[in-house]
């Protein structure tokens, strides 16, 4: 097991666990998710939308619509609920794309992340599809769910995951369980088309800037890129073609 916030920032949670043991004798913490950061009200989101002046509309099913847009080959900015703790995007402050297109990976690397074009991104995978897609062997999925461990992709799914694997055929996945219902719904919609619940997932930021936290941060980044679609909770923000 690798603690998912493995830098100095993880000391805050570690200190809390230590005090819980010293004062109350609780020996550990079952870390079911990392959505420990702030969340924002609909009023705050609407206020930010009005300030920025982009075209937006409220949608009945953000997950289904986002999946449709992704499957058309578009990149989606996805902002939902409480922010993740730590350096990894885990479906609440994420940039999403199809997993099976190298050209999308290359576009993200060159235009947003300013990295070498071949550097892979990580996948988010439905927990129930993990063993079909990956050589799990003796590794425990439930103990390594937050993009901290590498797994080898099964040969029959290398094409499906070509945008999220390294040159040696491995990936560093985020396994999605019941802790994030909106993100699971999105992955389930993608699964209807691709056969498995897997998408490219990278952190919601551009090169040299931290991951976005607030709706204002998200709209600021949206304004600086050519990405056309941003989901802020159940609001879809669009740029003109």
C-alpha positions as CSV (number, residue, x, y, z in Angstrom):
1,X,0.0,0.0,0.0
2,X,1.3,3.5,-0.9
3,X,-0.4,6.4,0.8
4,X,-2.0,8.4,-2.1
5,X,-0.7,11.8,-0.8
6,X,2.8,10.6,-0.5
7,X,4.5,14.0,-0.3
8,X,4.7,16.4,2.6
9,X,1.1,17.3,2.1
10,X,0.1,13.9,3.4
11,X,1.4,14.8,6.9
12,X,-1.8,16.5,7.8
13,X,-3.9,13.4,7.5
14,X,-1.1,11.3,9.1
15,X,-1.1,13.7,12.1
16,X,-4.8,13.3,12.5
17,X,-4.6,9.5,12.4
18,X,-1.7,9.6,15.0
19,X,-3.7,11.8,17.4
20,X,-6.8,9.6,17.0
21,X,-4.6,6.6,18.1
22,X,-2.8,8.5,21.0
23,X,-6.0,10.0,22.4
24,X,-8.6,7.4,21.6
25,X,-6.8,4.2,20.8
26,X,-8.0,3.9,17.2
27,X,-5.3,2.0,15.4
28,X,-6.0,3.0,11.8
29,X,-8.2,4.5,9.2
30,X,-10.0,2.8,6.4
31,X,-9.4,5.2,3.5
32,X,-12.5,4.7,1.4
33,X,-11.9,7.9,-0.7
34,X,-9.9,11.1,-1.0
35,X,-12.6,13.6,-1.5
36,X,-11.6,15.6,1.6
37,X,-11.3,19.1,0.1
38,X,-13.8,21.9,-0.3
39,X,-17.0,21.8,-2.3
40,X,-19.0,24.8,-3.5
41,X,-22.7,25.7,-3.5
42,X,-24.8,26.0,-6.6
43,X,-25.2,29.7,-5.8
44,X,-21.4,30.1,-5.9
45,X,-21.2,28.3,-9.2
46,X,-23.9,30.4,-10.7
47,X,-22.3,33.6,-9.5
48,X,-19.0,32.6,-11.1
49,X,-20.7,31.7,-14.4
50,X,-22.4,35.0,-14.6
51,X,-19.2,36.8,-13.9
52,X,-17.3,35.0,-16.7
53,X,-20.0,35.4,-19.3
54,X,-19.7,32.0,-21.0
55,X,-22.7,30.3,-22.6
56,X,-24.0,27.7,-20.1
57,X,-27.1,25.6,-19.4
58,X,-28.3,23.3,-16.7
59,X,-28.5,19.6,-17.8
60,X,-30.5,16.8,-16.4
61,X,-27.8,14.1,-16.6
62,X,-24.2,15.5,-16.7
63,X,-22.6,12.0,-16.7
64,X,-24.6,10.8,-19.8
65,X,-24.0,14.0,-21.7
66,X,-20.3,14.1,-20.8
67,X,-19.9,10.5,-22.0
68,X,-21.5,11.4,-25.3
69,X,-19.1,14.3,-25.8
70,X,-16.1,12.2,-24.9
71,X,-17.0,9.5,-27.3
72,X,-17.1,12.0,-30.1
73,X,-13.4,12.5,-29.5
74,X,-13.7,15.8,-27.5
75,X,-11.8,16.6,-24.3
76,X,-14.0,17.4,-21.3
77,X,-13.2,19.4,-18.1
78,X,-15.0,17.8,-15.2
79,X,-15.6,19.6,-11.9
80,X,-17.8,17.9,-9.3
81,X,-18.3,17.8,-5.5
82,X,-15.4,18.0,-3.0
83,X,-11.9,18.4,-4.3
84,X,-9.5,15.5,-4.0
85,X,-6.7,15.5,-1.4
86,X,-3.3,15.0,-3.0
87,X,-1.7,15.3,-6.4
88,X,-3.9,12.9,-8.3
89,X,-7.2,13.7,-10.1
90,X,-9.7,11.2,-9.0
91,X,-12.8,12.2,-10.9
92,X,-13.8,15.4,-9.2
93,X,-11.2,17.8,-10.6
94,X,-10.3,16.0,-13.8
95,X,-9.6,16.4,-17.5
96,X,-11.2,13.5,-19.3
97,X,-10.9,11.9,-22.8
98,X,-11.3,8.7,-24.6
99,X,-8.7,6.1,-23.6
100,X,-8.2,4.6,-27.1
101,X,-6.8,7.6,-29.1
102,X,-3.1,8.4,-29.2
103,X,-3.9,11.6,-31.0
104,X,-5.9,12.9,-28.1
105,X,-3.1,11.9,-25.7
106,X,-0.6,13.8,-27.9
107,X,-2.9,16.9,-28.0
108,X,-3.2,17.0,-24.3
109,X,0.5,16.6,-23.8
110,X,1.5,19.3,-26.3
111,X,-1.3,21.8,-25.8
112,X,-2.1,21.6,-22.1
113,X,0.6,19.7,-20.1
114,X,3.6,20.9,-22.1
115,X,5.2,17.4,-21.8
116,X,6.9,15.1,-24.3
117,X,4.2,14.0,-26.7
118,X,4.5,10.3,-25.9
119,X,4.1,10.6,-22.1
120,X,1.1,8.5,-21.1
121,X,-1.8,9.6,-19.0
122,X,-3.5,7.4,-16.3
123,X,-6.9,5.7,-16.7
124,X,-9.9,5.6,-14.4
125,X,-11.4,2.1,-14.5
126,X,-14.6,0.7,-13.0
127,X,-13.5,-1.7,-10.2
128,X,-15.5,-4.5,-11.7
129,X,-13.6,-4.2,-15.0
130,X,-10.1,-4.2,-13.5
131,X,-9.4,-7.9,-13.7
132,X,-10.6,-8.2,-17.3
133,X,-8.4,-5.3,-18.4
134,X,-5.3,-5.8,-16.3
135,X,-3.0,-8.5,-15.0
136,X,-3.8,-8.1,-11.4
137,X,-1.9,-11.2,-10.2
138,X,-1.5,-10.9,-6.4
139,X,-2.0,-7.2,-6.2
140,X,-5.0,-6.1,-4.2
141,X,-7.1,-3.6,-6.1
142,X,-8.9,-2.3,-3.0
143,X,-5.6,-1.4,-1.4
144,X,-4.2,0.3,-4.4
145,X,-7.1,2.3,-5.9
146,X,-5.6,5.8,-6.1
147,X,-3.1,5.8,-9.0
148,X,-0.2,4.6,-6.9
149,X,0.5,1.2,-8.4
150,X,1.4,0.1,-11.9
151,X,-0.5,-2.9,-13.6
152,X,0.2,-4.6,-16.9
153,X,-2.6,-4.3,-19.5
154,X,-3.8,-7.5,-21.0
155,X,-2.7,-7.8,-24.6
156,X,-6.3,-8.0,-26.0
157,X,-7.0,-4.5,-24.5
158,X,-3.8,-2.7,-25.6
159,X,-5.7,-0.9,-28.4
160,X,-8.6,0.1,-26.2
161,X,-6.1,1.7,-23.7
162,X,-3.5,3.0,-26.1
163,X,-3.8,6.5,-24.8
164,X,-3.3,5.5,-21.1
165,X,-0.4,3.0,-21.2
166,X,3.4,3.4,-21.1
167,X,5.6,1.9,-23.8
168,X,6.1,-1.2,-21.7
169,X,2.3,-1.9,-21.7
170,X,1.7,-0.9,-18.1
171,X,-0.6,1.8,-16.7
172,X,-1.2,3.4,-13.3
173,X,-4.9,3.2,-12.8
174,X,-7.5,4.8,-10.6
175,X,-10.2,2.2,-9.7
176,X,-13.6,3.6,-9.2
177,X,-16.1,2.1,-6.7
178,X,-19.3,3.3,-5.1
179,X,-17.7,6.3,-3.5
180,X,-18.2,8.6,-6.5
181,X,-21.7,7.9,-8.1
182,X,-21.5,10.7,-10.7
183,X,-18.1,9.5,-12.0
184,X,-19.3,5.9,-12.0
185,X,-22.3,6.9,-14.0
186,X,-20.0,8.5,-16.6
187,X,-17.8,5.4,-16.8
188,X,-20.8,3.2,-17.1
189,X,-22.1,5.3,-20.0
190,X,-18.7,5.0,-21.7
191,X,-18.8,1.2,-21.1
192,X,-22.0,0.9,-23.2
193,X,-20.0,2.0,-26.2
194,X,-16.5,0.8,-25.6
195,X,-17.3,-2.5,-23.8
196,X,-15.4,-1.6,-20.6
197,X,-15.6,1.3,-18.1
198,X,-12.3,3.1,-18.8
199,X,-11.4,6.7,-19.6
200,X,-8.3,8.9,-19.7
201,X,-8.1,11.0,-16.6
202,X,-5.6,13.7,-15.8
203,X,-5.5,16.5,-13.3
204,X,-7.5,19.7,-14.0
205,X,-4.7,22.1,-14.6
206,X,-2.4,23.4,-17.2
207,X,1.4,23.3,-17.2
208,X,3.0,25.2,-14.3
209,X,-0.3,25.8,-12.4
210,X,-1.8,23.9,-9.5
211,X,-5.0,21.7,-9.8
212,X,-8.1,23.9,-9.9
213,X,-10.0,24.1,-6.6
214,X,-12.9,26.5,-7.1
215,X,-15.4,27.2,-9.9
216,X,-13.6,30.5,-10.5
217,X,-10.3,28.5,-10.9
218,X,-12.0,26.2,-13.4
219,X,-13.5,29.0,-15.5
220,X,-10.1,30.8,-15.5
221,X,-8.4,27.7,-16.9
222,X,-11.3,27.1,-19.3
223,X,-10.7,30.7,-20.7
224,X,-7.0,30.0,-21.3
225,X,-7.5,26.8,-23.4
226,X,-9.1,25.7,-26.6
227,X,-11.2,23.0,-24.8
228,X,-14.8,23.6,-25.6
229,X,-16.7,21.8,-22.8
230,X,-16.6,22.3,-19.1
231,X,-19.0,20.6,-16.6
232,X,-19.5,22.5,-13.4
233,X,-21.6,20.1,-11.3
234,X,-24.9,20.0,-13.5
235,X,-24.0,23.0,-15.6
236,X,-22.5,22.6,-19.1
237,X,-20.3,25.5,-20.1
238,X,-19.6,25.7,-23.9
239,X,-17.4,27.8,-26.2
240,X,-18.6,28.7,-29.6
241,X,-17.1,26.6,-32.4
